Amino acid sequence: MADVNADNGWRLVWSDEFSGAAGSAPDPGKWGYDIGGTGWGNNEKQFYTNSTNNAYLDGDGHLVIKAVKENHEGMQYTSARLVTRTKGDWTYGRVEVRAKLPSGKGMWPAIWMLPTDWEYGSWPISGEIDIMEQRGSDPLKVMGTIHFGNPWKYIGSDYKLPDAGYHVYAVEWESQEIRWYVDGNLYQTRKVNEWYSSGGQSPAPFNKRFHILLNVAVGGNFDGDPDGSTTFPQTMMVDYVRVYERSATSATPGAPAGTTANLPAKIEAEGYSAMSGVQTENTADSGGGQNVGWIEAGDWMDYKVNVPEAGGYTVEYRVASPGATGQIQLKSGSSVLATTAVPNTGGWQNWQTVSATVQLGAGQQTLRVFAGGGGFNLNWINFSRPQSHNLLANPGFETGDVTGWFEWHNSVSAQKVDKDQPHQGSYKLTHWASGAYQQITAQKVNVPNGLYQASVWVRSSGGQKALKLYAKDYGGAELSGDVGSSPVTEYRKVTIDNIQVTSGHIEIGVWNDANANNWAAFDDFELVKK
């Protein structure tokens, strides 16, 4: 297979080589999970979990996605569906995955992509790119497909594998065509005039940011259900996932590679790991060096950071502009963490510092500085911790899931993370079920002994038997902040003050004892030391 690198027009911008310890979970800075057992629109028979029983590293450089025959939450099998949503998404590029597939009637492994923001409408209007799908009953035939249109339409082709071992599945996705490869062999090309979207002009819908999914489904409409010949467990082994972009849209020759900054830290603007549309020049700002210039609306720069502790940070931008049209959005994946206006500083080299407050999750990640409006220069970015910072991980669920939180429920899980009317950011937590339910969503954290305050923003349908924020396991009696049983139509902040921690740890959560169809929305949890 030909090398894919800068020599033939592609530059590696994201990858996972799955090099962790045996039995460990995939890198949470790169992968999240879709969880549930709803059939996923295809009458599938598995319940997707985030357990290392279903998705783990084997210690030899592989990700294992394992489907197990076991009853769980009313489904007959468990498996895993990993997603890069909010952790990595792209518009155009080459996505390459080396994998070994399962076999057996009813098995349905897939390597595919979905839109992150569904800007043109619900499925299939916003599109779907299937890099590889396989029917377990015909394990040497794989398919590549795109889904689009309203009504639904799909087009694709298939490829015959020479054996059941590891193979490299790739898509090269550009504005005017999409190409499918197996082991470097081109087997399908689809042109822009073959697809469409009722939600937008050509080349819609495949001109927006998409993220990667890896999963093993069991049963359903694609290959039918397993029969007596299908053995379990079944596994898909993934050697690596790599994403490339055309060199012309990434960093210019000689630009710094962008080392990972451990926050809090000051980052020179030219220290990006990837960019689009900008250039560098010598700066007249104090300290000398270079600044990034020629920033227009839609340009961006990516910076690799390691966040040792989740919570609130202050981000400062050193900017210069002869006008007042500039705007900076700090983004993580598709989520906008903060928006900051760039003022008229009086010239291209007259420098001022502007700032915003952001919530960051822990771990290694890539943050994007996106120009919502152009006409400014940028010299540096500085991340610092406020004196009182949020001690909770993922407090606003901006990972798109419940990473960092645990749950308890009495029957079926009533919690989900969604985008419907968050307090701020892109996501919130919702409790709802069609029947009566009891649900806890909570987080335990180790903290120094001292005085603390906990809070959460809440909306509610009303009608619950009990709905409250609580604090316990801190060395004293359980404390609570009641929401009450009346409807809360606008977000209201519920607070527990003066929590005297003496045990070195605390549990903060919400308790919901609800009747059928009662709902509650929670966002922007906070635990701060006073």
Protein Blocks (a to p, Z undefined) as FASTA:
>chain_A
ZZddfknopacfbdcehlacehiacdfklbccdedjehnonopabdcdfbfklgccehlo
pacdddddddeehiabdcddddfehkacceeiaddddddddedehiacddddddfklmno
ccfklopadfbacdfklmmbccddddedjdddddddddddfbfcdcdddddddfkbccdd
eehiafbdcdfklgccfkbccfbfklcccdddddddeehjknopadfklccddddddfbd
cddddfklmccehiaebiaddddddddfklcfbdehiacdddfbehiaiddehiaehiac
ddddddfbgcddddddddddfbfkbccdddehjbcfbdcddddehiaklccddddddddd
edddddddddfbghiacfbdcddddfbdcfbghklopnopaehiacddfkbccbdcdfeh
pfbhjbdcddddfbdcdddddddddddedddddddddddebhiabdcdddehkopacddd
debjadcfbccddddehiacfkopacddddddddehiacddehiacddZZ
